[in-house]
Amino acid sequence: MRTAINVGELEHSRLELQSQLDEAKTAQDRNRLGQFATPTPLASDILRYAKALLPVGGGVRFLDPAIGTGSFYSALLGEFPHSRIKEARGFEVDPHYGKPALKLWNNTRLKIDIADFTEQEPKPLFNLLICNPPYVRHHHMTADQKVRLQSLSMESIGSRFSGLAGLYCHFMSLAHQWLADDAVCGWLIPSEFMDVNYGRALKKYLLEKVTLLHIHRFDPNDVQFADALVSSAVVWFRNSPLPGAHVVRFTYGGTLKQPTLEREISVAALALEKKWTRFPAEDVRVVANVPTISDFFTVKRGLATGNNKYFILNEDEVAERELPMECLRPILPSPRYLKVDEIRADDDGYPILGRRLFLLDPDMPEREIEEKYPTLWSYLEEGRAQRFHEGYLCRHRPRWYAQEKRLPAPIVCTYLGRGDARNGRPFRFILNESRATVANVYLAMYPTPLTERILKTDPDLIRPMWEVLNCISAERLLGEGRVYGGGLYKLEPKELANVPVPEMAEISPEPLFRQLEMELRPL
């Protein structure tokens, strides 16, 4: 029987080995293959929790489909008596990690196959599966790989994954055929599946094919993998038929057994909810006739220029190159350089800012530019010499140098953020009184026809509307958005549009606002 000190020595050796193997690879190579090692304290926390889910004293048949150097197996030895471990098997596709791991665990019961788990014949013998599958993004997978995995996943769980799904989704679906009845599974995966469209097939599997027990999300400010910008979650389920009226435990922060937040959500409610990351901070969404931002504003992503360094110039660069102002449009600087939340304008509509930028946008044929604006023609020739015209966006435009036509938005929103140091809010709503447009680091908010009518009657109402937006709680915004590792928050246009704003319709008792309330009211 192995003693605790033996397990400790093995884990010490494994950590040294992991460090050596990681250093021998570039971060780019490990990112491409989705290789992010599980920290020892986290692996131990997960196996300790798994022990509580298994029958007391029963034998353990352990499987890790992406074993790496064996962090979970090491934790298994530390948490379970050796006598309970009847079988242990792992797969590792990369010999760089697999061969040293074979040598490390040679005198234990762990059998490691240096092979692609997705190509193996399933053997439904295992009652404990713990895995940190490779986080390989879809764009690192070939079209042939995607087709093969989609077909296998359909055979395994009866659901077809989107081409945008990461490799971890297919690992989970294919592992289903390796599970014994009532097997306990703990998957350490990115929490993005809980919100994105390509996660629907995985959520369907968790709600219909197995009994989902618990989803724990880690605090994104405590990144579990220092070299992976993802927010991690542990998904626990049992390979058993779904019991009636089942509830799922959602936790956040802290540890698996001592989380910061906790809430139980029924499977019926989860089947109706698109964004699972609203739990446990929020309760089940109440379907009500509450106005959302989309009732007042149309939300669009800002301009994608094709090459910001080339197409966006500051005042000094414009003056130095003598570029014609009639071929330029003012554009707001990125949020990191914009220190104010209200953009005033001068008599020409240019923003009054210390850092003023201009977007190159000559909407005329090249011949006309060459004849009328020789300095601009020279600048375009420089861009062509550097092959900027061959960039994806540029080459798909009728004129490679002409930007999308987009009116200035009266309100813009930052859609990425790590939290504002002044008020702890990840997103800023900015009142734009200038005619400056914005790049795609912002979301542009344009009044709907109803709001247009309201503002024509009283243009000054745009300010209280902006103030309402800036009073929306971070929790309400994040209930529609998403969060990544390191506390990186993100809002897509549709997500921002779905944010409830019941306060907006209460700004003014004017007839048009009452008309808006009537139009929002169901028949």
C-alpha positions in Angstrom: 0.0 0.0 0.0 1.3 3.4 -0.9 1.9 5.9 1.9 1.0 9.6 1.9 4.7 10.5 1.6 5.0 8.4 -1.5 2.1 10.2 -3.1 3.6 13.5 -2.1 7.0 12.6 -3.6 5.3 11.5 -6.8 3.4 14.8 -7.1 6.6 16.7 -6.5 8.2 14.8 -9.3 5.2 15.4 -11.5 5.3 19.1 -11.0 9.0 19.3 -11.8 8.3 17.2 -14.9 5.3 19.4 -15.9 7.5 22.6 -15.6 10.3 21.1 -17.7 7.9 19.9 -20.4 6.0 23.2 -20.6 9.3 25.1 -20.9 10.3 22.9 -23.8 7.3 24.1 -25.8 6.3 27.6 -26.9 3.2 29.2 -25.4 1.8 29.4 -29.0 2.2 25.6 -29.5 0.5 24.8 -26.2 -2.3 27.3 -27.0 -2.9 25.7 -30.4 -3.2 22.2 -28.8 -5.2 23.5 -25.9 -2.7 22.3 -23.3 -3.2 24.0 -20.0 -2.1 22.0 -16.9 -4.4 21.8 -13.9 -3.0 23.3 -10.7 -2.4 20.8 -7.9 -4.8 22.5 -5.3 -7.6 22.6 -7.9 -7.1 18.9 -8.9 -7.2 17.9 -5.2 -10.3 20.0 -4.6 -12.0 18.3 -7.6 -11.1 14.7 -6.5 -12.1 15.5 -2.9 -15.5 16.6 -4.2 -15.8 13.5 -6.4 -15.2 11.3 -3.4 -18.3 12.7 -1.8 -20.4 11.9 -4.8 -19.4 8.2 -5.0 -20.8 5.4 -2.9 -18.9 5.0 0.3 -16.3 2.3 0.2 -17.0 1.2 -3.4 -14.4 0.4 -6.0 -13.2 3.1 -8.3 -12.6 2.7 -12.0 -11.0 6.0 -13.1 -10.8 7.5 -16.6 -9.1 10.7 -17.8 -9.4 11.2 -21.6 -6.8 14.0 -21.6 -4.4 13.0 -18.8 -1.3 15.1 -19.6 1.2 14.3 -16.9 -1.5 13.0 -14.6 -2.5 15.8 -12.2 -6.0 14.2 -11.6 -4.5 10.7 -11.1 -2.1 12.1 -8.6 -5.0 13.8 -6.8 -6.9 10.5 -6.9 -4.1 8.7 -5.1 -4.0 11.5 -2.5 -7.8 11.4 -1.8 -8.7 7.7 -2.2 -7.3 4.7 -0.4 -5.2 2.6 -2.8 -7.4 -0.4 -2.1 -10.4 1.4 -3.7 -8.7 2.1 -7.0 -9.5 -1.0 -9.1 -8.5 0.5 -12.5 -7.2 3.7 -13.9 -6.8 4.7 -17.5 -5.7 7.8 -19.3 -5.2 9.0 -22.9 -2.7 11.6 -24.1 -2.4 12.5 -27.7 1.0 14.3 -27.4 4.0 12.0 -26.8 5.9 15.1 -25.5 3.8 14.7 -22.3 2.6 11.1 -22.7 5.9 9.3 -22.7 7.4 11.0 -19.6 4.0 10.4 -17.8 4.2 6.7 -18.7 7.6 6.5 -17.0 6.5 8.6 -14.0 3.5 6.3 -13.2 5.0 3.1 -14.4 4.7 1.4 -11.0 1.1 2.3 -10.4 -2.2 1.0 -11.7 -2.5 3.8 -14.2 -2.4 2.7 -17.8 -1.7 5.5 -20.3 -2.4 5.2 -24.0 -0.5 7.7 -26.1 -3.3 8.1 -28.6 -6.2 10.4 -29.7 -9.1 9.7 -27.3 -11.6 10.6 -30.0 -10.4 7.8 -32.2 -10.7 5.0 -29.6 -13.2 2.2 -29.3 -15.3 3.0 -26.2 -15.4 0.6 -23.3 -18.2 1.5 -20.8 -16.4 0.3 -17.7 -15.6 3.5 -15.7 -17.5 4.9 -12.8 -15.4 8.0 -12.3 -14.4 10.3 -15.1 -12.4 13.5 -14.3 -10.9 15.5 -17.1 -9.5 18.9 -18.2 -10.0 18.4 -21.9 -7.9 20.2 -24.5 -9.2 23.7 -25.0 -8.7 23.7 -28.8 -10.6 26.5 -30.4 -12.6 25.7 -33.6 -10.2 27.7 -35.8 -7.4 25.3 -34.9 -9.4 22.4 -36.2 -9.5 21.4 -39.9 -12.8 21.1 -41.8 -12.3 17.3 -42.0 -11.7 17.1 -38.2 -14.9 19.0 -37.5 -17.0 16.7 -39.8 -15.6 13.6 -38.3 -16.2 14.8 -34.7 -19.6 16.1 -35.5 -20.6 12.7 -36.9 -19.2 10.8 -33.9 -20.9 13.2 -31.4 -24.2 12.7 -33.2 -23.8 8.9 -32.8 -22.8 9.2 -29.2 -25.4 11.6 -27.7 -27.8 12.3 -30.6 -26.9 16.0 -30.9 -24.9 17.8 -33.6 -22.4 20.4 -32.5 -21.9 23.6 -34.4 -18.7 24.1 -36.4 -17.8 26.8 -33.8 -17.7 24.3 -30.9 -14.3 23.7 -29.3 -12.7 20.3 -29.0 -13.8 20.0 -25.4 -17.5 19.7 -26.5 -16.7 16.6 -28.5 -14.6 15.1 -25.7 -17.6 15.3 -23.4 -20.0 13.8 -26.0 -17.7 10.9 -27.0 -16.8 10.1 -23.4 -20.4 9.3 -22.7 -20.0 5.9 -24.3 -17.2 5.0 -21.8 -19.4 5.5 -18.7 -20.8 2.8 -16.6 -24.3 3.2 -15.2 -24.4 5.9 -12.4 -20.8 6.9 -13.2 -19.8 10.3 -11.7 -18.2 12.8 -14.1 -16.4 16.1 -13.4 -15.3 18.2 -16.4 -13.1 21.2 -16.0 -14.0 23.3 -19.0 -14.5 26.9 -20.2 -17.7 28.4 -18.9 -18.4 30.0 -22.3 -20.7 27.0 -23.3 -23.2 28.3 -20.8 -24.0 31.4 -22.9 -23.0 31.0 -26.5 -25.1 29.5 -29.3 -22.7 26.6 -30.0 -23.2 25.5 -26.4 -26.8 24.6 -27.0 -26.0 21.0 -28.0 -23.9 20.5 -24.9 -26.6 21.9 -22.6 -29.2 19.7 -24.2 -27.0 16.7 -23.4 -26.6 17.8 -19.8 -30.4 18.3 -19.4 -31.7 15.3 -21.2 -29.1 12.5 -21.4 -27.6 12.6 -17.8 -28.5 14.0 -14.4 -26.8 17.3 -14.1 -25.7 17.8 -10.5 -23.7 20.9 -10.0 -21.9 23.6 -12.0 -19.3 25.6 -10.2 -17.8 28.7 -11.8 -14.6 30.2 -10.6 -14.1 33.9 -9.9 -12.6 35.2 -13.2 -10.3 37.4 -11.1 -8.7 34.2 -9.9 -7.7 32.7 -13.2 -7.2 29.0 -12.8 -4.8 28.7 -15.7 -2.3 31.6 -15.8 -1.6 31.2 -19.5 -5.2 30.7 -20.6 -7.6 33.7 -20.8 -10.8 31.7 -20.1 -13.2 31.5 -17.2 -13.3 28.0 -15.8 -16.2 25.9 -14.6 -16.5 22.4 -13.2 -19.5 20.5 -14.5 -20.6 17.6 -12.4 -23.2 15.0 -13.6 -24.2 11.4 -13.1 -24.8 8.9 -15.9 -28.3 8.1 -14.8 -31.9 8.9 -15.9 -33.1 12.3 -14.9 -35.2 12.1 -11.8 -38.5 14.1 -11.7 -38.5 17.7 -10.5 -34.7 17.8 -10.4 -32.8 20.9 -9.4 -29.2 21.7 -10.2 -26.8 23.4 -7.8 -25.0 26.5 -9.2 -22.1 27.9 -7.3 -19.6 30.7 -7.8 -16.2 31.7 -6.3 -14.4 30.1 -3.4 -14.1 26.3 -3.5 -16.4 23.5 -4.6 -17.5 22.8 -1.1 -17.3 26.4 0.2 -18.4 28.7 -2.6 -19.0 32.4 -2.3 -22.5 32.2 -3.9 -25.0 29.4 -4.3 -28.4 28.8 -5.8 -30.5 25.8 -6.9 -32.2 26.0 -10.3 -34.7 23.6 -11.7 -34.0 21.7 -14.9 -37.3 23.1 -16.3 -36.0 26.7 -15.8 -32.6 25.8 -17.3 -34.3 24.5 -20.4 -35.8 27.9 -21.0 -32.8 30.1 -20.0 -30.2 30.9 -22.7 -27.6 32.3 -20.4 -26.7 30.0 -17.5 -24.0 32.3 -16.2 -26.7 34.5 -14.7 -26.8 31.8 -12.0 -26.2 31.8 -9.1 -26.0 35.6 -8.8 -29.4 36.0 -10.3 -32.7 34.1 -9.8 -34.7 32.5 -12.6 -35.7 35.2 -15.1 -39.3 36.4 -14.7 -41.0 36.6 -18.1 -42.6 40.0 -17.9 -43.5 42.9 -20.2 -40.4 44.9 -19.1 -38.9 47.4 -21.6 -35.4 46.5 -22.8 -32.8 48.7 -24.4 -33.9 47.4 -27.8 -37.2 49.2 -27.3 -35.3 52.5 -27.2 -32.1 52.0 -29.2 -30.8 49.8 -32.0 -27.4 48.5 -31.1 -24.7 48.0 -33.7 -21.0 47.2 -33.4 -18.7 50.1 -34.4 -16.7 50.2 -37.6 -14.2 47.6 -38.6 -11.7 49.7 -40.5 -9.5 46.9 -41.9 -6.3 48.4 -40.4 -6.6 50.9 -37.6 -3.0 52.0 -37.7 -3.3 53.0 -41.3 -6.8 54.3 -41.6 -7.0 56.2 -38.2 -4.7 59.2 -38.0 -4.1 61.9 -35.3 -4.2 65.6 -36.0 -0.4 65.9 -36.4 -0.3 63.0 -38.9 -3.1 64.7 -40.9 -1.2 68.0 -40.9 2.1 66.5 -41.7 0.8 64.6 -44.7 -1.5 67.5 -45.8 -4.5 65.2 -46.1 -7.8 66.9 -47.2 -10.3 67.2 -44.3 -13.2 66.5 -46.7 -11.8 62.9 -47.0 -11.6 62.4 -43.2 -14.2 61.8 -40.5 -13.7 62.3 -36.8 -13.6 59.1 -34.8 -13.4 58.6 -31.0 -10.2 57.1 -29.5 -10.4 53.7 -27.9 -11.9 53.6 -24.4 -8.5 53.4 -22.7 -7.7 56.9 -24.0 -11.1 58.3 -23.5 -11.2 59.6 -19.9 -14.6 61.4 -20.1 -18.1 60.0 -20.4 -19.5 63.0 -22.2 -18.2 64.2 -25.6 -18.7 67.9 -26.3 -18.4 69.2 -29.8 -17.0 72.4 -31.4 -18.8 74.5 -34.0 -17.8 72.0 -36.8 -19.0 69.0 -34.8 -15.5 67.8 -34.0 -15.1 66.3 -30.5 -13.5 68.5 -28.0 -10.8 66.2 -26.8 -7.1 66.4 -26.1 -6.6 63.4 -28.4 -8.5 63.9 -31.7 -8.4 61.2 -34.3 -9.7 61.1 -37.9 -10.8 58.2 -40.0 -9.6 58.1 -43.6 -12.7 57.6 -45.8 -12.4 59.1 -49.3 -15.6 58.0 -51.1 -14.5 58.6 -54.7 -12.7 56.7 -57.5 -8.9 56.5 -57.4 -8.6 58.5 -60.6 -10.5 61.4 -59.0 -8.3 61.2 -55.9 -5.1 61.2 -58.0 -6.3 64.4 -59.9 -7.8 66.4 -57.0 -5.7 65.2 -53.9 -2.1 64.3 -54.8 -1.1 64.1 -51.1 -3.9 61.6 -50.4 -3.0 59.7 -53.5 0.5 59.4 -52.3 -0.7 58.0 -48.9 -2.9 55.4 -50.7 0.1 54.4 -52.8 2.0 53.8 -49.5 -0.8 51.6 -48.3 -0.8 49.7 -51.5 2.9 49.2 -51.3 2.5 47.7 -47.9 -0.3 45.4 -49.3 -2.9 46.8 -47.0 -5.4 46.7 -49.9 -5.1 42.9 -49.8 -6.4 42.6 -46.2 -9.6 40.6 -45.8 -11.9 43.6 -45.2 -10.2 45.9 -47.7 -10.3 43.4 -50.6 -14.0 42.7 -50.1 -14.9 46.4 -50.4 -15.9 48.0 -53.7 -13.1 50.5 -52.9 -10.5 49.1 -50.6 -10.0 52.5 -48.9 -13.7 53.5 -48.4 -15.2 52.7 -45.0 -18.7 51.5 -44.2 -21.2 54.4 -44.0 -22.2 54.8 -40.4 -23.8 57.8 -38.8 -22.5 59.1 -35.5 -24.4 57.5 -32.6 -25.7 59.8 -29.8 -24.7 57.2 -27.2 -21.9 54.6 -27.4 -21.0 51.8 -25.0 -17.7 50.1 -24.3 -18.3 46.4 -24.9 -15.1 45.1 -23.3 -13.8 45.9 -19.9 -12.1 44.8 -16.7 -14.0 47.1 -14.4 -13.8 50.9 -14.1 -11.4 51.9 -11.3 -13.8 54.8 -10.4 -17.0 52.9 -9.8 -16.3 49.2 -10.3 -18.5 49.0 -13.4 -17.1 47.1 -16.4 -19.0 49.0 -19.1 -19.3 52.8 -19.8 -22.1 54.5 -21.6 -20.8 57.7 -23.3 -22.9 60.6 -24.5 -21.6 61.7 -27.9 -22.7 65.2 -28.9 -20.1 65.3 -31.7 -20.3 63.9 -35.2 -17.5 61.4 -34.4 -18.0 57.8 -35.4 -16.6 54.8 -33.5 -14.5 51.8 -34.2 -15.5 48.3 -33.2 -14.2 48.6 -29.7 -17.6 50.3 -29.0 -21.2 49.5 -29.5 -23.1 52.3 -31.2 -26.7 53.0 -30.0 -29.1 54.6 -32.4 -32.6 55.8 -31.5 -35.4 53.5 -32.6 -38.2 55.3 -34.6 -40.2 55.8 -31.4 -37.3 57.3 -29.6 -36.6 59.5 -32.6 -40.1 60.9 -32.3 -39.6 61.4 -28.6 -36.3 63.2 -29.2 -37.7 65.4 -31.9 -40.3 66.7 -29.4 -37.7 67.1 -26.7 -34.0 66.7 -27.8 -32.8 67.3 -24.2 -34.3 63.9 -23.1 -31.2 62.2 -24.5 -29.3 63.2 -21.4 -31.6 61.6 -18.8 -31.8 58.5 -21.1 -28.0 58.4 -21.0 -28.0 58.8 -17.2 -30.5 55.9 -16.9 -28.1 53.7 -18.9 -25.2 54.6 -16.7 -27.2 53.7 -13.6 -27.9 50.1 -14.8 -26.2 47.8 -12.3 -23.3 45.7 -13.4 -25.2 42.6 -12.3 -28.0 43.4 -14.7 -25.7 44.0 -17.6 -23.7 40.9 -16.9 -26.9 38.9 -16.7 -27.0 39.3 -20.5 -23.3 39.5 -21.2 -20.4 37.1 -20.5 -17.2 37.0 -18.6 -13.7 35.6 -19.4 -10.7 34.9 -17.3 -8.9 37.7 -15.5 -12.2 39.6 -15.0 -12.6 40.4 -18.7 -16.3 41.3 -19.4 -17.9 41.4 -22.8 -21.3 42.5 -24.2 -22.4 41.7 -27.8 -24.9 44.0 -29.6 -27.8 41.6 -29.0 -26.9 41.1 -25.4 -26.8 44.8 -24.7 -30.2 45.2 -26.6 -31.7 42.6 -24.3 -30.9 44.4 -21.0 -34.1 45.4 -19.1 -34.5 49.2 -18.6 -37.9 49.7 -16.9 -36.6 53.0 -15.6 -36.3 54.4 -19.2 -40.1 54.6 -19.7 -40.4 56.6 -16.5 -38.1 59.4 -17.4 -40.9 61.7 -18.5 -44.7 61.8 -18.2 -44.9 63.3 -21.8 -47.6 61.8 -24.0 -45.0 60.1 -26.3 -43.6 58.2 -23.4 -47.1 57.1 -22.4 -47.6 56.0 -26.1 -44.4 54.0 -25.9 -45.7 52.2 -22.8 -48.9 51.4 -24.6 -47.0 50.0 -27.5 -45.0 47.8 -25.2 -48.0 46.5 -23.5 -49.3 43.1 -24.7 -52.7 42.9 -26.3 
